[in-house]
């Protein structure tokens, strides 16, 4: 059941993968199941961290867990 909310921030609009599957887009709120997940932006791997491992719980629409991914310098 998709009952939690996340927002992955990044300097560009990219597809976000959660646990290896396409799930949403950067800079937009989307839903995931509660629990620990692995977030990444796929290819090209021009960002850090390569994979953000985060536990998601106690979120609300409009108050998501924010996961920051940065462009590699």
Helices and strands as residue ranges (DSSP letters): E 4-9, E 15-18, E 21-25, E 29-32, E 35-40, E 47-48, E 52-56, E 65-68, E 70-71
